[in-house]
Each structure stands twice: as C-alpha cells, then as structure tokens.
Amino acid sequence: MNAKSVIKIASRHLARLPGRSFDIFNIAKPSNLEAAVDLAKLHKIVSKLSPLVGNLIEHDTAKFLNSFNDYAKHGRWVRQDPGFPDIILDGNIVPKPGFEIKAWYPFSTEITGRFKDSQNHFENDQTYVILLVWLPEYVIYGKPLLFDMLITSGISVAKSRDNHYHNPPDYLVLEPEDTSRRTDNLQQTNTNGYKFQLNRGKFIEAQKVVASWGRRGKMYRPTPHYQHKLRTLMARYKYRLDTNYAKMDRINHDGIEKFKVAVMDKSFHGMPIKNWLDIFSKGNNRMLMDVLAKHLHFKKVPNF
C-alpha cells in the first residue's frame, strides 16, 4: 500500500460523513419567532465559529478513520497541532499520506480559509484538501452539521493558486526559505504574495527585467533558480505583502468553483442555500418571519 492508495480508501470512508452532526457545541433554539429573527441576522457572526468547527472536526475525522481496519498494519491517523497537514497516517508508509482540512460556513460572504502551502510539499501527491461545509442543524440553531464535502489534491490547489496570482513584475508568489535544518515546529511551508508598489516608470523598468528571463519568464516555478530571480526583483523594487493572498474563494480552482455552485444550489430545510443566504443578507424582518415560520415552524405571533 502506498500514499495514493491510502488517500483513495480514506476518501471513500470520508464520503459517508455528510449528513452527520458533531456534538462539539450547540446553538440554543430561540424561544420565539422574534428571537429567531434576531438570531438569523447574526449569520455572519456565526461564521466566525468556522476555525473552531474545523479544529474540532479534525479530531473527529482522525478518530473516524481509525475506526476502520484498512490501515491497522500501516499506521494510525493522528492530528498534527501544529503541523501540516492537519491529519496524517503516522506509520510505515513514506511519504506520509494526509489531509488538510478547511471549514466553510456557506452563509458567510466567502470561503474564508486560506491555502498557502508550497507546491514543493505535494510532489508525491500524498496530501489532499478536504473542504468541509457545515451549518447549524436547523439553519440558525442546533449542533454543527456536516452538510457537504469536497476532497481534492493539494497539488492541484497549490498550482491553481500560484498560476492565478503570479504575474511578474506586478505580482510575485514567493516560496518559503529553506528551513529543512530546523526542528519540525520551526519548519516553514507557506508561500506569500507581494504586490508591486512603485510608479509607472519603475514598473516599465521591471517589465524589461522580466522580459529578459525569456519566453517562459512569467511561468511560475517553485524551483530555487526561479525563486532567486523573483527575490532579485524584490530586492531591486518595492513590493508590499498582500494580506488577502491565498483565500480559497479567490484562487480559481475548477473543482472548488464547481463545488461552490453545487453547494449553493442544494436544498436545506426546504430552500436552496443561496436563497437562505439572500434572505439573511437582506435582513428584512417581515421576510425573515415568514420564512422561519414556514420552514422552521416557529409560531407567528399577532402584530409581529
């Protein structure tokens, strides 16, 4: 058994998880329709629970995978904290197969998780990304429910990100420095994005430098030789760190984009997710009252 076959088997098991609720916290049911309307307006605040949900589901995912006997003689799934990826099969298979888990609350404005890990950490396609879609069981209250899931190769996500952002000299994606001699907790795996900051004249000058790199000069490569060229450019011209770099909602990964559309079209308690989001975003009391009464069976009160 190799890393790819482990990922394939584990992915089949993980496909059983959507529809399962996790007993990690519970948003109390509102006592009446007025309270339900107020809670519905807090949908963007609820999205801030995504990091907590993701971290706690990592523990449950490792435990879930260990409940199967496929890996008994090869190792045991463990959560890495800190470390990349989030869970790995710790045993005798090299490289160690693993999953990086990102949580998405679809009533927020976008997929807020970031993916900054270098292509160099996926050379053997041993790490896959799990995008977990979670919602409260009853739209605005209840336990976290795993609504849907996408499993895709980490290298495909990293390449999509780099190809989308990298556009020298205007925008540079830089690999982390070599930290292989450091202890595990000091290893660097993250890329970063940098935006050109100088005037038009300097930009034209920088364009000529990039043109001198040849026909493939703009094509992103995580190799030391190409990265040296980028660092030379950064040393010569002014760039700023892009703090919005690598959000998964902005990297133009085909699989993620199709998944987003499919999730928003799926029905949840009688309406597509996109319709719930539209109604929550408008924040109209009368509309919220009608929808919550119809789909979540809150009792209407006179003169509300």
N, C-alpha and C positions, 0 to 999 in steps of 0.2 A: 504494500500500500504506500502511495506517495502523497504529497501535499494536495495535489489536484483532486485525487480520488476521495480524500478525506473531506475536502470542501464540498464536493458533489454530494456525498452521502449526508453530510451535516445540513446542507441546503434543503434536501428532501425532508428531513426531520423538522427543520425550522418552518417549512411551509405549512405546518399544522398549527402554528401559533396564532395567526389572525383569528379574531373572534374570542380570544381568551382575555379575561380581566386579571389585573395584578393587584394583589392585596397589599399595596405599598402606601396608599393614603386614600382618603375618601372625602370628596366634597359633599357636604351635607345637603340633603334635599331641601329646597326652600319651603317655608311653612305655608306660603300662599302665592297667588299669581303675581302680586305686586313685588314680592321679594324675588320671584323667579325672573321678572323683567329686569330688576336691578342687577341680578347675577349675570344675566345674558349680556349685559352691557360691559361686563368685565372680561370678555373673552380674550382680549389682548394681554391682560394681566395673567390670566390662567396659562397663556403660552410660555410665561417665564418659568413654569414648572418643568419644561422640557428637559433641561440638563439633569434635574433630579430624577425624572422618569427614566431617562437614558441610563444614568448610572445604576439605578436600582434594577432595571431590566437586564443590564449586563450580568449581574449576579444570577438572576433567574435563568438567563439564557445558558450560561455555563452549567448550571445545575440541571437544566432540562436536557442538554446534550449528553451529560454524563449518565442520564437515566437509560441510555441505550448501550448495548453491548458491543457495538461496531468497533469501538476504539480501545476496549479493555486492555488488549495486549500491546497497544501502541502508545498509550499515554492517557492523560486526563485533562479535560478542559478546565482552564483556570482564568480568572480575571486578572489583568495586569493593571496595577494602580500604584504609581504612574507607569506609563509604558505604552508602546504601540506595537500591535493593535490591541484593542480592548480585551479580547479573549483569544487565547491560543490553545492548541493541543500540546501540552507540555509532556514530551516523551521522546521516543526514539526516531521520529520522522524529521528529516532535515531537508530543506528549511521547514521551520515550524509553521503549520497552517494556522490561519487565524481570521478573525472578523473584527472590523472596525464598525462600531455601532453609532448611528446618528438618529436622534429622535426628531420627529416632525409633528407639530400640532397644526392641522390644516386650517384652523380658524384664525391663525396669525397671518400677518401680511406676506410672509415668505418662509421658505425653508431656511432657518437661521443658522444651522450647523455649518461649520467650515471644514474644508478638506485641504490641508496644506502640506501633506506628506509628499516627500520626493519620489519621483519615478524610480530612483535607484533602489528603493525599498520594496519594489514589486517585480524585480527582474525575473523571478521564477513563478510569477502569478500565484503566489501562495497566500495572499491576503485579499479578502473580499470585503466589500462595504455592505452593511445592512442598513437600509433606511426604514425606520420603524414609524408608522403612522399611528398616533394614539389620540384618543378622545375620551372624555368622561362617558361612562356607560350610557347615561341618559342625556347626552348632548351638553347640558350645563352642570350636571351633578353626577355623583357616583364615583366608582373606582376607575383608574385608568384602564381603558380597553384598547388592546392592540387591534386596530381596525384593518390595517393592510401592511404589506411589507414588500420591499424591493431588495433583491440580493444581486450585486453586480461586481465585476472585478475591480480591484483597487487601481490597477494599472490603467484601465480604461478611463476612470475618473480623473486620475492624475494627468494623463495625456490630454484629455478634453480641456481641463483647466489651463494647462500650460499653453496649448495651442490657441485657446480663446484669449488669454491675457497678453501673451508675449508678442510685442510689436516694436522692436528696437528701431530708432532710439527713443521713441515716445514712451514705451512701457517695457520694463525688464522684469523677468522672473529669475530670481537667483536661488541657487541651491544652497543648503547649509554648508558651513565649512566642515572639513574632515575632523570628526570627533571620535574616531574609532579607538583611540588610545585612552579615552576617558572611561570612567565607570558607567554602568548601564543607566544610572539615574541622571547622568550628565550628557548622554548622547543627544545630538540634535538631528531631527528628521524633517523639520519643516522648511519649506520654501517660503519666499516672501516676494511681494510685488512692489515695484518702485515706478513712480511717475516722473517724467521729465519736467523740470521747473524753470528753465531759463528762457530768454527771449527768442524771437524768430530767427535772428541771425545765428545764435549759438545752435539752434535746432537744425538749421540747414547745414552747419558745420558738422554736427553729429551725424546727420544723414550721410554725408560723404564718407565718414569713418565706417559706418555700417556697410555702405556700398562697396568699400574696399575689401570686405570679407568674402565677396563673391556672390554667385547666384543663389546659394543656399544660406546666405549670411543671416537671414531673418528666421530661418527654421530653428525651432527650439531644440536644444540638446542638453541633457544633464551631464555631459562629459566634462572632465577637468579643463580640457583645451578650450572648449566653447565658453565655459564659465569664466575662464581667465579673460577672454575678450570682453565679456559683459562687465567684469569688475574693473577692467581698464577704462571702459566707457564711464562707469560710475565715478571713478577717481578723477576723471577729467571734467565732467559736467555735474550739475546739481540735480539731484533726484530727491523725492520725498517718499517715505514709506506709505503705502496705501493701506489704510486700516480696514477697508471694506473688501480686501482681497480674499478670494477663495471661498466666498459663500456659495454653498451648493446650489442655490437657486439661480446663480448667475454664470455658471461655467459652461452652459450649452452642451451638456452630456445628453445624447439622444435618448438613452434609456431612462434617465431621470425626468427629462421633459415629457416623454410619453406617459410615464408613471404619474406625474403630477396631474395631467389632464384626466387620466383614468380615475384617480382618487377623487378629484373634484366632481366627477360625474356620477360617482357611486351614491346610492341611496342610503340614508341613515335616519332611522325613525321617521320614515315616510317622505323625506325630501332629499334631493342631491346635496352633497356637502357644499357645493358652490352656492346653492340657494340659501342654506343656513347662514353662510358667511355674508352673503349680500344683505340679508335681513338684519343680522347682528351689526353690520357696519353702518347701516342707516340709523340704527338706534331709535326708531320711531316706536313710541310706547304702544300705540294702538295696534300697529302691525305685530310687534312682539307679543302682545297679549293674545291676539287671535291665533298666532302660530303655536305658541306654547300651550294654549288651551286645547287646540286641535290635536297636536302631535304628541304632547307630553301629558295631556289630560289634567292640566291644572284647572280648577274650577273658577269660572268667571264670577266676579262679584259685582253687584249693582253699582253703577256710577263710577266704575274704574276707567 
